[in-house]
Amino acid sequence: MADQRDSRAELGQVLVVIPTYNERENLGPIVARLHEALPEAHALVVDDGSPDGTGRLADEMAAADDRVRVLHRTEKAGLGAAYVAGFGWALERDYGVIVEMDADGSHAPEDLPRLLDALTDADLALGSRYVPGGRVVNWPKYRELISRGGGLYSRLALGAKVRDITGGFKAFRREVLEKINIQSVASQGYCFQIDLTWRTIEAGFEVVEVPITFTERAVGQSKMSGSIVREALWRVTKWGVRRRLEQVGAIKR
């Protein structure tokens, strides 16, 4: 255990980026679980002007605990934009590891130490539902079918070997986010996760999948929509076509 803690310490300070929109009931418990699992981690709440008071609650939590930071945005601009803003905030400061984690409890903070342990030999540790040991709990069957189908299509189109390329529980070494030009990422939601993982692979970084238990949110509403799925299909198809053209020499990288 001591060796694991030493290896994690060598990674540098950890920042967990948690986007929120109307997550008042979920935010307190998820941050408490995070600090129970990883007491030294900092949490950055990126709130998109939640009308339910999530931002005010985050400010109160930050005032009471210097491990909690808050980034306020004035409008609901999507998950991808919130993460990009949080990553940019992190890269302006001295964080060695930047983590994506949802506020709704679907990503268990208790799995985070294992992601960090895996990161000692990789550049991106991806919490995976679809490798041995990973599982999904209380998810509607249609959502799982969309996720598995989208992942399969993306792997075939892009030639990626990552089993859970749509997964959104990720731990990055800062060098990855510095290199992949996050400010140019325009994709949102479901597609944003594919985009980041694909950029990481394309940049030559090592990606490792760590089995996690993904649990459907108990409080609040999912942000998934048909437009998010259509965006992912369109963008992945475009990226896949470009990849094929590059392979046959029709266009240059």
CYANA upper distance limits for C-alpha pairs under 8 A (distance plus 0.5 A):
  1 MET  CA      5 ARG  CA      6.85
  2 ALA  CA      6 ASP  CA      6.68
  3 ASP  CA      7 SER  CA      6.69
  4 GLN  CA      8 ARG  CA      6.72
  4 GLN  CA    117 ASP  CA      7.12
  5 ARG  CA      9 ALA  CA      6.62
  6 ASP  CA     10 GLU  CA      6.95
  7 SER  CA     11 LEU  CA      7.43
  7 SER  CA    117 ASP  CA      7.79
  7 SER  CA    120 THR  CA      7.08
  8 ARG  CA     12 GLY  CA      7.80
  8 ARG  CA    116 LEU  CA      6.83
  8 ARG  CA    117 ASP  CA      6.94
  8 ARG  CA    120 THR  CA      7.59
  9 ALA  CA     13 GLN  CA      7.94
 11 LEU  CA     96 GLY  CA      6.30
 11 LEU  CA     97 VAL  CA      7.14
 11 LEU  CA    120 THR  CA      7.65
 11 LEU  CA    173 ARG  CA      8.18
 12 GLY  CA     95 TYR  CA      6.88
 12 GLY  CA     96 GLY  CA      4.87
 12 GLY  CA     97 VAL  CA      6.98
 13 GLN  CA     40 GLU  CA      8.46
 13 GLN  CA     41 ALA  CA      7.47
 13 GLN  CA     42 HIS  CA      8.43
 13 GLN  CA     94 ASP  CA      7.89
 13 GLN  CA     95 TYR  CA      5.47
 13 GLN  CA     96 GLY  CA      5.77
 13 GLN  CA     97 VAL  CA      6.83
 14 VAL  CA     40 GLU  CA      8.20
 14 VAL  CA     41 ALA  CA      5.60
 14 VAL  CA     42 HIS  CA      6.69
 14 VAL  CA     95 TYR  CA      6.52
 14 VAL  CA     96 GLY  CA      6.72
 14 VAL  CA     97 VAL  CA      5.27
 14 VAL  CA     98 ILE  CA      6.51
 14 VAL  CA     99 VAL  CA      7.94
 15 LEU  CA     41 ALA  CA      6.47
 15 LEU  CA     42 HIS  CA      5.29
 15 LEU  CA     43 ALA  CA      6.12
 15 LEU  CA     44 LEU  CA      7.34
 15 LEU  CA     90 ALA  CA      7.78
 15 LEU  CA     95 TYR  CA      6.99
 15 LEU  CA     97 VAL  CA      6.77
 15 LEU  CA     98 ILE  CA      5.49
 15 LEU  CA     99 VAL  CA      6.62
 16 VAL  CA     41 ALA  CA      7.62
 16 VAL  CA     42 HIS  CA      6.66
 16 VAL  CA     43 ALA  CA      5.22
 16 VAL  CA     44 LEU  CA      6.55
 16 VAL  CA     98 ILE  CA      6.46
 16 VAL  CA     99 VAL  CA      5.04
 16 VAL  CA    100 GLU  CA      6.60
 16 VAL  CA    101 MET  CA      7.17
 17 VAL  CA     43 ALA  CA      6.53
 17 VAL  CA     44 LEU  CA      5.35
 17 VAL  CA     45 VAL  CA      6.72
 17 VAL  CA     46 VAL  CA      7.63
 17 VAL  CA     83 TYR  CA      7.55
 17 VAL  CA     86 GLY  CA      6.62
 17 VAL  CA     87 PHE  CA      8.08
 17 VAL  CA     98 ILE  CA      7.62
 17 VAL  CA     99 VAL  CA      6.35
 17 VAL  CA    100 GLU  CA      5.82
 17 VAL  CA    101 MET  CA      6.77
 18 ILE  CA     43 ALA  CA      7.57
 18 ILE  CA     44 LEU  CA      6.49
 18 ILE  CA     45 VAL  CA      5.39
 18 ILE  CA     46 VAL  CA      6.52
 18 ILE  CA     83 TYR  CA      8.45
 18 ILE  CA    100 GLU  CA      7.16
 18 ILE  CA    101 MET  CA      6.00
 18 ILE  CA    102 ASP  CA      6.21
 18 ILE  CA    103 ALA  CA      6.33
 19 PRO  CA     45 VAL  CA      6.32
 19 PRO  CA     46 VAL  CA      5.05
 19 PRO  CA     47 ASP  CA      6.40
 19 PRO  CA     48 ASP  CA      8.29
 19 PRO  CA     79 LEU  CA      7.41
 19 PRO  CA     82 ALA  CA      6.53
 19 PRO  CA     83 TYR  CA      7.22
 19 PRO  CA    101 MET  CA      8.40
 19 PRO  CA    102 ASP  CA      7.15
 19 PRO  CA    103 ALA  CA      7.20
 20 THR  CA     45 VAL  CA      7.36
 20 THR  CA     46 VAL  CA      6.49
 20 THR  CA     47 ASP  CA      5.27
 20 THR  CA     48 ASP  CA      6.99
 20 THR  CA     50 SER  CA      7.92
 20 THR  CA     54 THR  CA      7.85
 20 THR  CA    103 ALA  CA      6.90
 21 TYR  CA     47 ASP  CA      6.54
 21 TYR  CA     48 ASP  CA      6.21
 21 TYR  CA     49 GLY  CA      7.56
 21 TYR  CA     50 SER  CA      5.40
 21 TYR  CA     54 THR  CA      7.66
 21 TYR  CA     76 LYS  CA      7.85
 22 ASN  CA     50 SER  CA      5.52
 22 ASN  CA     51 PRO  CA      7.13
 22 ASN  CA     52 ASP  CA      5.91
 22 ASN  CA     53 GLY  CA      7.83
 22 ASN  CA     54 THR  CA      6.44
 22 ASN  CA    220 GLY  CA      8.27
 23 GLU  CA     27 LEU  CA      6.37
 23 GLU  CA     50 SER  CA      8.41
 23 GLU  CA     52 ASP  CA      8.26
 23 GLU  CA     54 THR  CA      6.38
 23 GLU  CA    103 ALA  CA      7.36
 23 GLU  CA    104 ASP  CA      7.51
 23 GLU  CA    220 GLY  CA      7.58
 24 ARG  CA     28 GLY  CA      8.00
 24 ARG  CA     52 ASP  CA      7.16
 24 ARG  CA     53 GLY  CA      7.00
 24 ARG  CA     54 THR  CA      4.92
 24 ARG  CA     57 LEU  CA      7.48
 25 GLU  CA     29 PRO  CA      8.36
 25 GLU  CA    219 VAL  CA      7.72
 26 ASN  CA     30 ILE  CA      6.72
 26 ASN  CA    103 ALA  CA      6.85
 26 ASN  CA    104 ASP  CA      6.16
 26 ASN  CA    105 GLY  CA      7.67
 26 ASN  CA    219 VAL  CA      7.51
 27 LEU  CA     31 VAL  CA      6.71
 27 LEU  CA     54 THR  CA      8.10
 27 LEU  CA     58 ALA  CA      8.29
 27 LEU  CA    103 ALA  CA      6.43
 27 LEU  CA    104 ASP  CA      7.96
 28 GLY  CA     32 ALA  CA      6.66
 28 GLY  CA     61 MET  CA      8.45
 29 PRO  CA     33 ARG  CA      6.65
 30 ILE  CA     34 LEU  CA      6.65
 30 ILE  CA    103 ALA  CA      6.91
 30 ILE  CA    104 ASP  CA      7.99
 30 ILE  CA    105 GLY  CA      6.77
 30 ILE  CA    109 PRO  CA      7.96
 31 VAL  CA     35 HIS  CA      6.79
 31 VAL  CA     43 ALA  CA      7.88
 32 ALA  CA     36 GLU  CA      6.67
 33 ARG  CA     37 ALA  CA      6.67
 33 ARG  CA    109 PRO  CA      6.65
 33 ARG  CA    110 GLU  CA      7.78
 34 LEU  CA     38 LEU  CA      6.37
 34 LEU  CA     39 PRO  CA      7.84
 34 LEU  CA     41 ALA  CA      8.33
 34 LEU  CA    109 PRO  CA      5.47
 34 LEU  CA    110 GLU  CA      7.56
 35 HIS  CA     39 PRO  CA      4.75
 35 HIS  CA     40 GLU  CA      7.66
 35 HIS  CA     41 ALA  CA      7.30
 37 ALA  CA    109 PRO  CA      6.91
 37 ALA  CA    110 GLU  CA      5.80
 37 ALA  CA    112 LEU  CA      8.00
 37 ALA  CA    113 PRO  CA      7.74
 38 LEU  CA    112 LEU  CA      8.19
 38 LEU  CA    113 PRO  CA      7.45
 40 GLU  CA     67 ARG  CA      8.30
 41 ALA  CA     67 ARG  CA      7.45
 42 HIS  CA     67 ARG  CA      5.09
 42 HIS  CA     68 VAL  CA      6.33
 42 HIS  CA     69 ARG  CA      7.99
 43 ALA  CA     67 ARG  CA      6.75
 43 ALA  CA     68 VAL  CA      5.38
 43 ALA  CA     69 ARG  CA      6.57
 44 LEU  CA     68 VAL  CA      6.55
 44 LEU  CA     69 ARG  CA      5.20
 44 LEU  CA     70 VAL  CA      5.95
 44 LEU  CA     71 LEU  CA      7.48
 44 LEU  CA     86 GLY  CA      7.72
 45 VAL  CA     58 ALA  CA      7.32
 45 VAL  CA     68 VAL  CA      8.03
 45 VAL  CA     69 ARG  CA      6.75
 45 VAL  CA     70 VAL  CA      5.27
 45 VAL  CA     71 LEU  CA      6.60
 46 VAL  CA     70 VAL  CA      6.55
 46 VAL  CA     71 LEU  CA      5.26
 46 VAL  CA     72 HIS  CA      6.50
 46 VAL  CA     73 ARG  CA      7.72
 46 VAL  CA     82 ALA  CA      6.80
 46 VAL  CA     83 TYR  CA      8.26
 46 VAL  CA     85 ALA  CA      8.41
 46 VAL  CA     86 GLY  CA      7.01
 47 ASP  CA     54 THR  CA      7.74
 47 ASP  CA     55 GLY  CA      6.25
 47 ASP  CA     70 VAL  CA      8.01
 47 ASP  CA     71 LEU  CA      6.86
 47 ASP  CA     72 HIS  CA      5.67
 47 ASP  CA     73 ARG  CA      6.46
 47 ASP  CA     82 ALA  CA      8.32
 48 ASP  CA     72 HIS  CA      6.86
 48 ASP  CA     73 ARG  CA      5.23
 48 ASP  CA     74 THR  CA      6.36
 48 ASP  CA     75 GLU  CA      5.64
 48 ASP  CA     76 LYS  CA      5.36
 48 ASP  CA     77 ALA  CA      7.64
 48 ASP  CA     82 ALA  CA      8.02
 49 GLY  CA     55 GLY  CA      7.20
 49 GLY  CA     72 HIS  CA      7.28
 49 GLY  CA     73 ARG  CA      6.38
 49 GLY  CA     74 THR  CA      5.62
 49 GLY  CA     75 GLU  CA      5.93
 49 GLY  CA     76 LYS  CA      7.18
 50 SER  CA     54 THR  CA      6.21
 50 SER  CA     55 GLY  CA      6.83
 50 SER  CA     76 LYS  CA      8.40
 53 GLY  CA     57 LEU  CA      6.83
 54 THR  CA     58 ALA  CA      6.67
 55 GLY  CA     59 ASP  CA      6.79
 55 GLY  CA     70 VAL  CA      8.41
 55 GLY  CA     72 HIS  CA      7.60
 56 ARG  CA     60 GLU  CA      6.86
 57 LEU  CA     61 MET  CA      6.73
 58 ALA  CA     62 ALA  CA      6.62
 58 ALA  CA     68 VAL  CA      8.48
 58 ALA  CA     69 ARG  CA      8.42
 58 ALA  CA     70 VAL  CA      6.95
 59 ASP  CA     63 ALA  CA      6.67
 59 ASP  CA     69 ARG  CA      8.37
 59 ASP  CA     70 VAL  CA      7.02
 60 GLU  CA     64 ALA  CA      6.90
 61 MET  CA     65 ASP  CA      6.58
 61 MET  CA     68 VAL  CA      7.17
 62 ALA  CA     66 ASP  CA      6.43
 62 ALA  CA     67 ARG  CA      7.72
 62 ALA  CA     68 VAL  CA      5.17
 62 ALA  CA     69 ARG  CA      6.07
 62 ALA  CA     70 VAL  CA      7.52
 71 LEU  CA     86 GLY  CA      8.00
 77 ALA  CA     81 ALA  CA      6.69
 77 ALA  CA     82 ALA  CA      7.67
 78 GLY  CA     82 ALA  CA      6.85
 78 GLY  CA    188 GLN  CA      6.67
 78 GLY  CA    189 GLY  CA      7.26
 79 LEU  CA     83 TYR  CA      6.74
 79 LEU  CA    188 GLN  CA      6.51
 79 LEU  CA    189 GLY  CA      5.85
 79 LEU  CA    192 PHE  CA      8.45
 80 GLY  CA     84 VAL  CA      6.66
 80 GLY  CA    185 VAL  CA      8.42
 80 GLY  CA    186 ALA  CA      7.99
 80 GLY  CA    187 SER  CA      6.89
 80 GLY  CA    188 GLN  CA      5.00
 80 GLY  CA    189 GLY  CA      6.32
 80 GLY  CA    192 PHE  CA      6.11
 81 ALA  CA     85 ALA  CA      6.65
 81 ALA  CA    186 ALA  CA      8.14
 81 ALA  CA    188 GLN  CA      7.56
 82 ALA  CA     86 GLY  CA      6.72
 83 TYR  CA     87 PHE  CA      6.50
 83 TYR  CA    100 GLU  CA      8.06
 84 VAL  CA     88 GLY  CA      6.59
 84 VAL  CA    182 ILE  CA      6.80
 84 VAL  CA    183 GLN  CA      7.18
 84 VAL  CA    185 VAL  CA      8.24
 85 ALA  CA     89 TRP  CA      6.74
 86 GLY  CA     90 ALA  CA      6.74
 87 PHE  CA     91 LEU  CA      6.66
 87 PHE  CA     98 ILE  CA      7.73
 87 PHE  CA    177 LEU  CA      8.06
 87 PHE  CA    182 ILE  CA      8.40
 88 GLY  CA     92 GLU  CA      6.91
 88 GLY  CA    183 GLN  CA      8.49
 89 TRP  CA     93 ARG  CA      7.46
 90 ALA  CA     94 ASP  CA      7.82
 90 ALA  CA     95 TYR  CA      6.75
 90 ALA  CA     98 ILE  CA      7.71
 91 LEU  CA     95 TYR  CA      7.41
 91 LEU  CA    174 ARG  CA      7.76
 91 LEU  CA    178 GLU  CA      7.99
 95 TYR  CA    174 ARG  CA      7.58
 96 GLY  CA    173 ARG  CA      6.57
 96 GLY  CA    174 ARG  CA      5.81
 97 VAL  CA    171 ALA  CA      7.11
 97 VAL  CA    172 PHE  CA      6.09
 97 VAL  CA    173 ARG  CA      5.24
 97 VAL  CA    174 ARG  CA      5.98
 98 ILE  CA    171 ALA  CA      6.32
 98 ILE  CA    172 PHE  CA      5.78
 98 ILE  CA    173 ARG  CA      7.04
 98 ILE  CA    174 ARG  CA      6.92
 99 VAL  CA    169 PHE  CA      7.88
 99 VAL  CA    170 LYS  CA      6.02
 99 VAL  CA    171 ALA  CA      4.79
 99 VAL  CA    172 PHE  CA      6.64
100 GLU  CA    168 GLY  CA      7.07
100 GLU  CA    169 PHE  CA      5.88
100 GLU  CA    170 LYS  CA      5.63
100 GLU  CA    171 ALA  CA      7.00
101 MET  CA    107 HIS  CA      6.80
101 MET  CA    168 GLY  CA      7.39
101 MET  CA    169 PHE  CA      5.73
101 MET  CA    170 LYS  CA      7.65
102 ASP  CA    106 SER  CA      7.24
102 ASP  CA    107 HIS  CA      6.66
102 ASP  CA    168 GLY  CA      8.23
102 ASP  CA    169 PHE  CA      7.97
103 ALA  CA    107 HIS  CA      8.50
104 ASP  CA    217 ARG  CA      6.01
104 ASP  CA    218 ALA  CA      8.26
104 ASP  CA    219 VAL  CA      7.81
104 ASP  CA    220 GLY  CA      8.29
105 GLY  CA    215 THR  CA      7.54
105 GLY  CA    216 GLU  CA      8.10
105 GLY  CA    217 ARG  CA      6.39
105 GLY  CA    218 ALA  CA      8.36
106 SER  CA    214 PHE  CA      5.80
106 SER  CA    215 THR  CA      4.98
106 SER  CA    216 GLU  CA      5.87
106 SER  CA    217 ARG  CA      6.10
107 HIS  CA    111 ASP  CA      8.46
107 HIS  CA    169 PHE  CA      6.96
107 HIS  CA    213 THR  CA      7.98
107 HIS  CA    214 PHE  CA      6.29
107 HIS  CA    215 THR  CA      7.46
108 ALA  CA    112 LEU  CA      7.96
108 ALA  CA    212 ILE  CA      8.37
108 ALA  CA    213 THR  CA      7.67
108 ALA  CA    214 PHE  CA      7.73
108 ALA  CA    215 THR  CA      8.43
111 ASP  CA    115 LEU  CA      7.20
111 ASP  CA    212 ILE  CA      7.00
112 LEU  CA    116 LEU  CA      6.83
113 PRO  CA    117 ASP  CA      6.66
114 ARG  CA    118 ALA  CA      6.70
114 ARG  CA    210 VAL  CA      7.91
115 LEU  CA    119 LEU  CA      6.71
115 LEU  CA    125 ALA  CA      6.07
115 LEU  CA    126 LEU  CA      7.67
115 LEU  CA    127 GLY  CA      7.47
115 LEU  CA    170 LYS  CA      8.33
115 LEU  CA    171 ALA  CA      7.10
115 LEU  CA    210 VAL  CA      6.89
116 LEU  CA    120 THR  CA      7.32
116 LEU  CA    125 ALA  CA      7.79
116 LEU  CA    171 ALA  CA      7.49
118 ALA  CA    122 ALA  CA      7.08
118 ALA  CA    125 ALA  CA      6.70
118 ALA  CA    208 VAL  CA      7.69
118 ALA  CA    210 VAL  CA      7.89
119 LEU  CA    123 ASP  CA      6.53
119 LEU  CA    124 LEU  CA      6.88
119 LEU  CA    125 ALA  CA      6.00
119 LEU  CA    171 ALA  CA      7.88
119 LEU  CA    172 PHE  CA      8.30
119 LEU  CA    173 ARG  CA      8.12
119 LEU  CA    208 VAL  CA      8.38
122 ALA  CA    205 PHE  CA      8.22
122 ALA  CA    206 GLU  CA      5.59
122 ALA  CA    207 VAL  CA      6.47
122 ALA  CA    208 VAL  CA      6.86
123 ASP  CA    172 PHE  CA      6.57
123 ASP  CA    173 ARG  CA      5.92
123 ASP  CA    176 VAL  CA      7.31
123 ASP  CA    205 PHE  CA      6.38
123 ASP  CA    206 GLU  CA      5.68
123 ASP  CA    207 VAL  CA      6.56
124 LEU  CA    170 LYS  CA      7.40
124 LEU  CA    171 ALA  CA      6.20
124 LEU  CA    172 PHE  CA      5.17
124 LEU  CA    173 ARG  CA      6.99
124 LEU  CA    176 VAL  CA      8.25
124 LEU  CA    200 THR  CA      8.27
124 LEU  CA    205 PHE  CA      8.03
124 LEU  CA    206 GLU  CA      6.95
124 LEU  CA    207 VAL  CA      5.34
124 LEU  CA    208 VAL  CA      6.90
125 ALA  CA    170 LYS  CA      6.29
125 ALA  CA    171 ALA  CA      5.65
125 ALA  CA    172 PHE  CA      7.14
125 ALA  CA    207 VAL  CA      6.53
125 ALA  CA    208 VAL  CA      5.59
125 ALA  CA    209 GLU  CA      6.39
125 ALA  CA    210 VAL  CA      7.21
126 LEU  CA    167 GLY  CA      7.67
126 LEU  CA    168 GLY  CA      8.27
126 LEU  CA    169 PHE  CA      6.64
126 LEU  CA    170 LYS  CA      5.11
126 LEU  CA    171 ALA  CA      7.04
126 LEU  CA    207 VAL  CA      7.70
126 LEU  CA    208 VAL  CA      6.67
126 LEU  CA    209 GLU  CA      5.27
126 LEU  CA    210 VAL  CA      6.43
127 GLY  CA    167 GLY  CA      7.27
127 GLY  CA    168 GLY  CA      8.00
127 GLY  CA    169 PHE  CA      5.66
127 GLY  CA    170 LYS  CA      6.49
127 GLY  CA    209 GLU  CA      6.41
127 GLY  CA    210 VAL  CA      5.43
127 GLY  CA    211 PRO  CA      6.36
127 GLY  CA    212 ILE  CA      6.06
128 SER  CA    134 GLY  CA      6.60
128 SER  CA    163 ARG  CA      7.87
128 SER  CA    164 ASP  CA      5.94
128 SER  CA    167 GLY  CA      6.93
128 SER  CA    169 PHE  CA      8.42
128 SER  CA    209 GLU  CA      6.13
128 SER  CA    210 VAL  CA      6.01
128 SER  CA    211 PRO  CA      5.35
128 SER  CA    212 ILE  CA      6.08
129 ARG  CA    133 GLY  CA      8.48
129 ARG  CA    134 GLY  CA      4.85
129 ARG  CA    135 ARG  CA      5.49
129 ARG  CA    136 VAL  CA      6.89
129 ARG  CA    164 ASP  CA      7.01
129 ARG  CA    167 GLY  CA      8.16
129 ARG  CA    211 PRO  CA      6.54
129 ARG  CA    212 ILE  CA      6.19
129 ARG  CA    213 THR  CA      6.96
129 ARG  CA    214 PHE  CA      7.04
130 TYR  CA    134 GLY  CA      6.08
130 TYR  CA    135 ARG  CA      7.22
130 TYR  CA    163 ARG  CA      6.51
130 TYR  CA    164 ASP  CA      6.39
130 TYR  CA    211 PRO  CA      7.92
131 VAL  CA    163 ARG  CA      7.15
131 VAL  CA    164 ASP  CA      8.31
131 VAL  CA    209 GLU  CA      7.93
131 VAL  CA    210 VAL  CA      8.14
131 VAL  CA    211 PRO  CA      6.44
132 PRO  CA    211 PRO  CA      7.17
133 GLY  CA    211 PRO  CA      5.76
133 GLY  CA    212 ILE  CA      7.59
134 GLY  CA    210 VAL  CA      8.39
134 GLY  CA    211 PRO  CA      4.70
134 GLY  CA    212 ILE  CA      5.21
134 GLY  CA    213 THR  CA      6.08
134 GLY  CA    214 PHE  CA      8.44
135 ARG  CA    211 PRO  CA      8.21
135 ARG  CA    212 ILE  CA      7.03
135 ARG  CA    213 THR  CA      5.40
135 ARG  CA    214 PHE  CA      6.75
136 VAL  CA    213 THR  CA      6.27
136 VAL  CA    214 PHE  CA      5.26
136 VAL  CA    215 THR  CA      6.44
136 VAL  CA    216 GLU  CA      8.40
137 VAL  CA    213 THR  CA      7.62
137 VAL  CA    214 PHE  CA      6.55
137 VAL  CA    215 THR  CA      5.14
137 VAL  CA    216 GLU  CA      6.81
138 ASN  CA    215 THR  CA      6.68
138 ASN  CA    216 GLU  CA      5.92
139 TRP  CA    143 ARG  CA      7.16
139 TRP  CA    144 GLU  CA      7.18
139 TRP  CA    215 THR  CA      7.44
139 TRP  CA    216 GLU  CA      5.70
140 PRO  CA    144 GLU  CA      7.12
141 LYS  CA    145 LEU  CA      6.69
142 TYR  CA    146 ILE  CA      6.67
143 ARG  CA    147 SER  CA      6.65
144 GLU  CA    148 ARG  CA      6.50
145 LEU  CA    149 GLY  CA      6.23
146 ILE  CA    150 GLY  CA      6.29
147 SER  CA    151 GLY  CA      6.54
147 SER  CA    166 THR  CA      7.52
148 ARG  CA    152 LEU  CA      6.63
149 GLY  CA    153 TYR  CA      6.64
150 GLY  CA    154 SER  CA      6.55
150 GLY  CA    166 THR  CA      7.98
150 GLY  CA    233 LEU  CA      8.27
151 GLY  CA    155 ARG  CA      6.62
151 GLY  CA    163 ARG  CA      7.63
151 GLY  CA    164 ASP  CA      6.75
151 GLY  CA    165 ILE  CA      6.30
151 GLY  CA    166 THR  CA      6.49
152 LEU  CA    156 LEU  CA      6.75
152 LEU  CA    163 ARG  CA      8.48
153 TYR  CA    157 ALA  CA      6.52
154 SER  CA    158 LEU  CA      6.32
154 SER  CA    159 GLY  CA      8.32
154 SER  CA    160 ALA  CA      8.03
154 SER  CA    165 ILE  CA      8.03
154 SER  CA    194 ILE  CA      8.26
154 SER  CA    236 VAL  CA      6.77
155 ARG  CA    159 GLY  CA      5.76
155 ARG  CA    160 ALA  CA      5.22
155 ARG  CA    161 LYS  CA      6.84
155 ARG  CA    162 VAL  CA      7.69
155 ARG  CA    163 ARG  CA      8.31
155 ARG  CA    165 ILE  CA      8.06
156 LEU  CA    160 ALA  CA      7.62
157 ALA  CA    236 VAL  CA      7.52
157 ALA  CA    237 THR  CA      7.20
157 ALA  CA    239 TRP  CA      8.28
157 ALA  CA    240 GLY  CA      5.18
157 ALA  CA    241 VAL  CA      8.19
158 LEU  CA    236 VAL  CA      8.11
158 LEU  CA    239 TRP  CA      7.60
158 LEU  CA    240 GLY  CA      5.60
158 LEU  CA    243 ARG  CA      7.45
160 ALA  CA    198 TRP  CA      8.04
160 ALA  CA    201 ILE  CA      8.46
162 VAL  CA    209 GLU  CA      7.92
163 ARG  CA    209 GLU  CA      8.41
164 ASP  CA    209 GLU  CA      8.43
165 ILE  CA    193 GLN  CA      7.54
165 ILE  CA    194 ILE  CA      5.97
165 ILE  CA    197 THR  CA      7.05
165 ILE  CA    198 TRP  CA      8.46
166 THR  CA    190 TYR  CA      6.96
166 THR  CA    191 CYS  CA      7.77
166 THR  CA    193 GLN  CA      5.78
166 THR  CA    194 ILE  CA      5.64
167 GLY  CA    193 GLN  CA      6.79
167 GLY  CA    194 ILE  CA      8.26
168 GLY  CA    193 GLN  CA      6.28
172 PHE  CA    176 VAL  CA      6.96
172 PHE  CA    177 LEU  CA      7.72
173 ARG  CA    177 LEU  CA      7.88
174 ARG  CA    178 GLU  CA      6.77
175 GLU  CA    179 LYS  CA      6.74
176 VAL  CA    180 ILE  CA      6.72
176 VAL  CA    200 THR  CA      7.24
176 VAL  CA    205 PHE  CA      7.83
177 LEU  CA    181 ASN  CA      7.28
177 LEU  CA    182 ILE  CA      6.91
178 GLU  CA    182 ILE  CA      8.15
179 LYS  CA    203 ALA  CA      8.23
180 ILE  CA    199 ARG  CA      6.69
180 ILE  CA    200 THR  CA      7.19
180 ILE  CA    203 ALA  CA      7.42
181 ASN  CA    185 VAL  CA      7.95
185 VAL  CA    192 PHE  CA      8.30
185 VAL  CA    195 ASP  CA      8.18
186 ALA  CA    192 PHE  CA      8.40
187 SER  CA    191 CYS  CA      6.36
187 SER  CA    192 PHE  CA      5.41
187 SER  CA    195 ASP  CA      7.61
187 SER  CA    231 GLU  CA      8.28
187 SER  CA    232 ALA  CA      8.50
188 GLN  CA    192 PHE  CA      5.21
188 GLN  CA    228 ILE  CA      7.65
188 GLN  CA    231 GLU  CA      8.40
189 GLY  CA    193 GLN  CA      7.65
189 GLY  CA    224 MET  CA      8.13
189 GLY  CA    228 ILE  CA      6.58
190 TYR  CA    194 ILE  CA      7.65
190 TYR  CA    224 MET  CA      8.37
190 TYR  CA    228 ILE  CA      6.70
190 TYR  CA    229 VAL  CA      7.24
190 TYR  CA    232 ALA  CA      6.97
191 CYS  CA    195 ASP  CA      6.58
191 CYS  CA    228 ILE  CA      7.77
191 CYS  CA    229 VAL  CA      8.11
191 CYS  CA    231 GLU  CA      7.30
191 CYS  CA    232 ALA  CA      4.95
191 CYS  CA    235 ARG  CA      8.05
191 CYS  CA    236 VAL  CA      8.36
192 PHE  CA    196 LEU  CA      6.76
193 GLN  CA    197 THR  CA      6.84
194 ILE  CA    198 TRP  CA      6.45
195 ASP  CA    199 ARG  CA      6.56
196 LEU  CA    200 THR  CA      6.70
197 THR  CA    201 ILE  CA      6.81
198 TRP  CA    202 GLU  CA      6.55
199 ARG  CA    203 ALA  CA      6.55
200 THR  CA    204 GLY  CA      7.18
200 THR  CA    205 PHE  CA      6.20
200 THR  CA    206 GLU  CA      8.42
200 THR  CA    207 VAL  CA      8.23
201 ILE  CA    205 PHE  CA      6.09
201 ILE  CA    206 GLU  CA      7.55
201 ILE  CA    207 VAL  CA      7.57
217 ARG  CA    221 GLN  CA      8.38
217 ARG  CA    222 SER  CA      8.24
224 MET  CA    228 ILE  CA      7.10
225 SER  CA    229 VAL  CA      7.25
226 GLY  CA    230 ARG  CA      6.72
227 SER  CA    231 GLU  CA      6.56
228 ILE  CA    232 ALA  CA      6.88
229 VAL  CA    233 LEU  CA      6.81
230 ARG  CA    234 TRP  CA      6.67
231 GLU  CA    235 ARG  CA      6.57
232 ALA  CA    236 VAL  CA      6.38
233 LEU  CA    237 THR  CA      6.54
234 TRP  CA    238 LYS  CA      6.76
235 ARG  CA    239 TRP  CA      6.66
236 VAL  CA    240 GLY  CA      6.44
237 THR  CA    241 VAL  CA      6.64
238 LYS  CA    242 ARG  CA      6.74
239 TRP  CA    243 ARG  CA      6.65
240 GLY  CA    244 ARG  CA      6.84
241 VAL  CA    245 LEU  CA      6.77
242 ARG  CA    246 GLU  CA      6.67
242 ARG  CA    251 ILE  CA      8.45
243 ARG  CA    247 GLN  CA      6.73
244 ARG  CA    248 VAL  CA      6.96
245 LEU  CA    249 GLY  CA      6.63
245 LEU  CA    250 ALA  CA      5.57
245 LEU  CA    251 ILE  CA      6.36
246 GLU  CA    250 ALA  CA      6.40
246 GLU  CA    251 ILE  CA      5.66
246 GLU  CA    252 LYS  CA      6.35
246 GLU  CA    253 ARG  CA      6.96
